[in-house]
Amino acid sequence: MPTSKAAALQDRVAANFETDQVPFLERLVNAASCSREPEDVEAAAALIDAQAAELGLTVERVPDPSGVYADHRVYETARAKEGGPCLALVGHVDTVFPRSLGFLGFRREGDRAFGPGVLDMKSGLSSIFFALRATENLGNLPVRVIVNSDEEVGSPSSAGLFERLAPHTSAALVFEAGRAEDAIITARKGAGGFRVDATGRAAHSGLAHERGVNAIAALAIMIGRIEALTDYERGVTLNVGLIEGGTSTNTVPAQAHARLDARYERPEDRDAIGEALRAAVEEPLPGRLAAAELSLSGRFHRPAMVATDANRALLARYAEHALEAGLRAGEAPLQGGGSDANLLASHGIPCIDGLGPAGQGVHRIDEECSLSSLRSRTVALASFLADWARRPPFLGADAVD
């Protein structure tokens, strides 16, 4: 049975859910916000700005130095403005759905809500702000909300923002889509994206085949080398997902390239993968293909998030409130996908992730979320925040006492 305080929080969340929270989610989903369409992302973020203003939060807009992505946002309570360590609530406003895809607009069928980004992760954003709305004496709560605009493309611009805020962050909750049975994420694989370019020599395939050096053939050998680096026992995977090359079937191709994804579990494997890729590129090609040139570019954009004792202690603290809200709160298995939790965890910050509602179809045009799950997640967060205000801030060093 929920305590009287928990019951009061549930009542406050429920009172606003259908009248305010779901309509806000509808407006946010209706605001298309593909990462690479910054004007659209900016319009969606403006809706969040308005919510923050109603709560009395200050906003810092952090421009992307390259000008490619919309501004990131940092919202702070009055207590957070004092500069001490804060709890970070983290989400992203960008989605993977461009306007040209035609998947636009919010739709509801009973408990299910559909639309671009409804699960990944606009519903999670609504949970943050409406849990804050349900919190009494919000200004005295040391909380910072970080909303970035480039998560879906690997957070190339906002990574620096997370690094800047890390020394002022005591713990972080990340609101990516919920997992099966409400399990909470404490560990994620690290990830990187790379490109291999092969340069050969063009020639007419009928008149002067012997003068050519086939870049596609050189790249094919390289692809085999890359695939051989996968080691399931170590949790290392490399996947060549895109290839391109050549100009016509009767021309020996002078150019070809491949794009690949690399994932790893253990932090020490990050450098090992990079070294192995460089060695594969530098190894001579056989026969006539030795005249081809190979080059490697790319980087790791998400460090591995390890399931530390501090992460698990933060999970245990959150679990008390999730269970009281009618949710489960077990630990999720290691996740192959990355998020901004990877970035924060790499700076030693205790993190848990997957605190958004349940649903399905992430990154598909049938993406949906459960509204009852969203309501429960909002209640759990509101309860957690109320507890955070009463008890000393969570610090990683205290987690293993």
N, C-alpha and C positions, 0 to 999 in steps of 0.2 A: 504493500500500500504506500502511495506517495505521502511524504510528510505534508504538513499544512503549507509550508513555504513552497514546496514543489507543486502542490495543487494550485496555489495562487499563480505561480508562473505558467502552469498549463492553461489556466483560465485566461491570463493576459494574452498568451500566444493565440489561443483559440478565438478570442474576441476580435483579433485583427486579421485572422487568417483569410477568411473568405472576402472580407470587405476591403482589405488593404494589401495583404501579402500576395495573394494570387493575382489580383489586378496589376500589382507592380511587376510580378514575374511575366505576366502577359505583355506588358509594355516593353520589358527588357528583351523578351524573345522576339517581339515584332521589330525591334531595332537590329537589323542585320549588322554583323560585326566581324566579318572575316579579317584575320590578322593583317592581310595585305591590302585592305581597303580602309586606310586610317580615318578618312572622314566619317565613314560609317561607325567605326569603333568609337570615335570621339562622341558621336551622337548618343551611342549606347551608354558610354561612361558618364555623360551629362545627366542621365537619369539616376545614376548612382550618386553623383554629386548632390542631387536634390535630396535624396534620402539622407545622406550624411549631414546636410545642412539642417534638416528637420531635427536631427538628433543632437545638434550643437557641436558636431565634430569639425575640426579644422581640416583643410585639404591642402596638401602640397602636390602640385603637378610637376612631374619629372619628365622632361622631354627626352625623346630618343636622340642621341647626338647625331645619328646618321640621317634623321628626318624621315626614315622609312615607316616607322610605326607611330601610332597615336601615343599621346602622353600617358605615362603610368600615374597612378594615384597613391598617395599615402594619407590616410585619414587618422586623426588622433583625438583622443579625449583630452580634457584639460590636464588630467594627471599625467598623461603620456608626454604632454608638452614640457613637463618639468625636466625631462631628460633621463630619468632612471630607466632601468631595464623594464621592458613591457612584454606582455603577451601579444604575439602577432597572430592575426586571423588573415588567412591568405587565400586569394582567389584570382582568377583571370576573367576579363570581359571579352576577350577575342574568341572566335570560333573558327572552324575549318570550312564553313559554308559560304562561298561567294554568292553574290546576288545572281550571277549568271547560271548557277545551279538550279534556280527556280524553287528551292526548298525554303519558302518564306512563310512566316506567320505562325501564330500560336493557335492551337486547337485543343479542346478539352472533350474527353469522353469519360464522364463519371470521375473516377479517381485518377485517371491517366491524363497527363498533359503532354502534348506533342509540339515539336517545333525545333528550329535550328539552335542548338546550344542549350536546350531546356534542361538537359542532364549534365552536359559538359560545357560550362558549369554555372549557368545563370540561376538555376534553382539553389545551388550552394551559396551564391552571393546573396540571394534573398534570405536564406537562413541566417547569414551573418547579421544583416542589418535589422531583421525583425527580432532576432534574439537580443540584440542590443536595445531595441525599442522596449522589450519586456523587462529590461534590467533596471532596477531602482538605483538612483544616485550614480548614473552612468559617468558623470564627469570625474568622479573620484576613483574610477576603475582604470588601472594602467594598461590600456589596450591600444594597439595600433592595427589598423586594417590596411593591408597592402593589396592593391588591385593592379595587375599589370596587363599589358595589351599585346604581348608577343609570346605567350606561353606555348601556343600551338605550333610555333615554329622554332621552339627550343630556347626561348628566353634570351636571345643574343644581346638585347639591349638592357633588359631588366636584371640580368645577372649582376651587374655592377651595383644596382640599387640594393639587392639583397645583401651583397657584401658590405655595403655602407651601413646598413641597418643592423647587421648581425651583432656587433658589440653592444647594441642597445636592446637586444631581444633575449628574454629569459626562456621562452618556449614558443612553439608555433603549432597552430592547428591549420590544416590545409583541407579545403572543401571540394576536392575532386569527387566524382561520382562514387556513391556507396558501393560496397562489394557484397557478394552473396552472403546471406545470413548476417548482414550488418557488420561483418568483420572489419577491423580497423587495421590500416596499413602502418607497419613500423619499418619496412625494408623495401627498397626498390633497386633494380639493376641500374648501373651506370650505362650511358649511351653516347655514341658518337656517330657522325656522318662523314664519309670520305669519298673521294673521287680519284679514280685512276685514269690517266690519259695515255693513250698509245699513239705514237706518231710513226708512220711508215713512209712509203714513197709511192705516189700514184703512177699508174701505167695502164695502157689499154690491155684488157685481159686476153684479147685475141691476137693483137699485132705485136705486143711486147711484154707479155706476162713476166718473162724472166727479169725485166728491169724493175718490176715493182717489189715493194715490201708491204705485205698485207697487215695493216694495223689491226683489223678485226681478228685475224689469226693470232697475233701477238697478245691481244687482249683476252682471247679465249684461254690461252695458257695461264695468264695471270689470274683469271677467274677461278680456275682449278686450284691454284695456289691459295687464294683467299678462302675458298670453301674448306680447304684442308685444315685451316686454323681453328675451325669450330671444335670445341671440346665440351661436351655436355656435362662430363663429370666435374669440371671446374666452373661450369655455368657461363662459359664463353661461347657466344654465337656471332658469326659473321654472315651477312646475307647480301648478296649482290641482287639488288632489286630493279635496277634500270640500266639498260645498255643502249648505246646509240653509235652509229658509225656508217661510213660509206656514202657514196653518191649514186651509184647505179650498179646493176649486176655485171656490166661489161667493163668496169673500172676496178683495178686493184685499189682498195681503199687506203688512203693516206692518213685518215684520222678515225679514231674510235675512243669512246670513253665509257666507263661504268661507274655507277653510284652505289655505295654500299652502306649498310647499317651495321654497327658493332655494338654488342651488349656484353656486360660482365657483372659478376656478383661481388668479387673481392677487390678492394681498392688497389692492391698490388698488381692486379692483372691489367689495369689501365695502361701503364707504361709498357708492359710486356706485349700487349696487342699492337701498340704503336711501333715498337721495335720489330715485331714480326712482319708487319705490313711493309715497313721500309726495306727489310731484308728481302722480302718477296719481289719488290720492285727492282732492287739492285741485282738480284740473281740473273746471270746471263740467260738469254733465250737461246733455244737450239737452232742450229743450221742457219739458213738464210734469214730467219727472223731476228738473229742477233743484231742486225742493222737497225731494227726498230728501237725507238726510245720510249721508255716508260717513266711516268712521273706520278707522284702521290700528293694530294692536297686534302684538307679537311681537318677536323678537330673533334675532340670529345666535348660535348656541350652539357652533359649531365653526369656529375660524379655519382658514384654508388652511394645509396643511403643504406647504412648498416643498421640492423636491429640491435641497438645498444640497450644497456640497462636503463639509461635515462629515457629512451623512447618508450620502453615497456612500463616504466614507472608513470610516465605521463598518460599512457594508455589506461593504466589501472585507475588513475584519478578521474579520467574522463568516463570510464566504464561505470562508475557509481551512478552517474547522472543519466547515461544512456539506458541502463537497466531500469532505473526509476521511471524513465519516459516510455517504457515498453519495448525498447530495442534490445537486440543482442549486442555483445561487445567483445567477441573473441578476437584473437590476433589473426590477421590475414596471412596467407603464405607470401613468400617473396614475390613481388610484382615485377613483371618484365618491362612494363612501361614506366617512363619517367614522369616527373612533375617538378614543380618548384620546391617541393619538400626535399628533393635531392640537393638543391643548391643551399638551402638553409642548413640541412644536416651536415653538409661538408664543412661548415664553419663551427661545428660542435654544438649546435642548438638542438635540444630535445624536440623531436617532431613526431606528430602522427598525422595520417592522411586518410582520404576516403571518407570524409565526414559529411559529404553531400548525401542526398536521398538515394534510394534505390531506383532502379530503372533499367533500361536496356537500349541497345542500338546506338551506342556512342559512335559518333562520326558517320552514322548512316542517316539516310533521309527518312527513316522511321524512328528517329531518336525520341525517347519518351521518358518521363519520370513519374513516380508515384507521389501523388499529393499528400496522401496520409503519411507516407514515409517522410516527406518534407516537413510536415507539421511536427512529427515526433523528433526529427533531427533539430528543429528550431527550439523545441522545448528542452532537449538535452543540452544544447549549447547555452541557452539562457540560464539553466540550472548550474552548469559548469561555471559560467561567468559570475553568478551570484556567489558561488563557493570561492572563486578566485578573489573576489573582493573581500571576503571574510578572513581568508587564510594567507599566510606569507607567500610571496611569489615563489613559484616552482623554479628551482635551480638544478641544473644537471648534477652538480656536486652533491646535492641532497638526495638524489634519486636512489642511491645505492646504500644509504644508511640503514 
